[in-house]
Amino acid sequence: MTVNINLGCGPVRFDGFLGFDIQPGPTVDVVGDFTKGLPWGDSTVDTIAAYDFIEHIHDKVYTLRELHRVLKPGGIAHIQVPDAEMGCGAFRDPTHVSYWCRQSFMDIYMQSGPFHPGGYSFAVDHLDVTEMVDSCRWVIARLRALK
């Protein structure tokens, strides 16, 4: 069975994805608090969409560990975050509590090893930034769980 999750889905529904959010709503299939752990078991999720979500979580290491925990080996996390390096998007929303830039997703920070014993390991399949829109740009990352 394929399990795909849209974290922090809000009012957005993606075909083939379960909506996960802290608040109930018409597009939310599973209500829960990410900071208390996802309700899926280890290595049970194929794909995670986390668009404009992880910047709302204080602990970056916990965030990456939890994504890695639930993803199957080779599972994919599609992440979009406001770029803290350029533009004001990362800082204008008072609910943003962690700040990410392109360098946050570089291979050395995504893989366990002597320089970063994070307890997770991802291959960075894609990493880019968008054009500026309304004084903001976003970092787009595609991470593949290495297990």
C-alpha positions in Angstrom: 0.0 0.0 0.0 1.3 3.4 -0.9 1.2 6.1 1.8 1.7 9.7 0.8 1.3 12.6 3.3 0.8 16.3 2.9 2.1 17.8 6.1 0.4 21.0 7.3 -2.0 20.7 4.5 -4.3 23.5 5.6 -6.9 24.0 2.8 -4.9 22.2 0.1 -5.7 18.7 -1.1 -3.2 16.8 -3.3 -4.6 13.8 -5.1 -3.3 10.6 -3.6 -2.1 12.3 -0.4 -3.4 12.2 3.1 -3.8 15.6 4.6 -2.2 16.1 8.0 -2.7 19.2 10.1 -3.0 20.4 13.6 -6.4 21.9 12.9 -9.4 19.9 11.5 -10.8 20.9 8.2 -12.3 19.6 5.0 -8.9 18.6 3.5 -7.5 17.2 6.7 -7.6 13.4 6.9 -5.4 13.1 10.1 -5.4 15.7 12.9 -2.2 15.7 14.9 0.6 17.7 16.4 3.9 17.1 14.4 5.9 18.0 17.5 4.5 15.0 19.3 5.4 12.6 16.4 3.7 11.5 13.3 1.1 8.7 13.8 2.8 6.5 11.1 5.2 3.7 12.0 8.8 3.5 11.1 9.5 3.2 7.3 5.8 3.2 6.3 5.5 6.4 4.2 6.4 6.6 0.5 6.2 10.4 -0.1 6.0 13.5 2.1 5.0 16.9 0.8 6.0 19.6 3.3 5.3 22.9 1.5 5.6 25.9 3.8 5.5 23.7 6.9 8.9 22.9 8.5 9.6 26.6 9.2 6.8 26.4 11.7 8.7 23.7 13.8 11.3 24.9 16.3 13.6 21.9 16.3 15.3 21.3 12.9 17.0 18.1 13.9 13.8 16.7 15.3 12.0 17.6 12.1 14.5 15.8 9.8 14.7 12.8 12.2 10.9 12.5 12.1 10.7 12.7 8.3 13.4 10.1 8.0 11.8 7.8 10.6 8.5 7.5 8.8 9.9 7.4 5.2 10.5 4.0 3.6 14.1 3.4 2.4 14.3 5.5 -0.8 11.1 7.5 0.3 11.0 11.1 -0.8 10.4 14.3 1.1 9.5 17.3 -1.1 10.2 20.4 0.9 9.5 24.1 0.2 10.5 26.8 2.7 10.9 30.5 2.6 14.5 31.3 1.9 16.1 33.0 4.9 19.0 34.1 2.8 17.2 36.4 0.5 13.9 38.2 0.7 11.6 38.8 3.6 9.4 35.7 3.4 11.2 33.8 6.2 10.9 36.6 8.6 7.6 38.4 8.0 5.3 35.6 9.3 5.5 35.6 13.1 4.6 31.9 13.2 7.9 31.0 11.5 10.2 29.7 14.2 13.1 28.0 12.2 14.9 29.5 9.3 16.2 27.6 6.3 18.3 28.5 3.3 19.7 26.5 0.3 22.8 25.7 2.4 20.6 24.1 5.1 19.9 21.2 2.6 23.5 20.6 1.4 24.6 17.0 1.4 27.0 17.5 4.4 24.0 18.5 6.6 21.7 15.9 5.4 23.8 12.8 6.1 25.0 11.3 9.3 28.7 11.3 9.7 31.7 12.8 11.6 30.6 16.3 10.9 26.9 15.9 11.6 25.7 13.0 13.7 22.0 13.9 13.2 20.5 10.4 13.3 19.1 10.7 9.7 20.6 10.4 6.3 19.2 11.8 3.1 20.4 12.1 -0.4 19.7 15.5 -1.9 18.1 14.7 -5.3 17.2 18.3 -6.1 18.0 21.7 -4.6 17.0 25.0 -6.0 15.5 28.4 -5.2 12.6 30.1 -6.9 12.6 33.6 -8.5 11.6 36.5 -6.2 7.9 36.9 -5.9 6.4 39.6 -3.7 9.8 40.1 -2.0 10.1 36.4 -1.3 11.8 33.4 -2.7 11.6 29.8 -1.6 14.0 26.9 -1.3 12.9 23.7 -3.0 14.4 20.5 -1.9 13.8 16.9 -2.8 15.3 14.5 -0.2 15.6 10.7 -0.5 15.7 8.7 2.7 18.9 6.6 2.9 18.4 3.6 5.2 
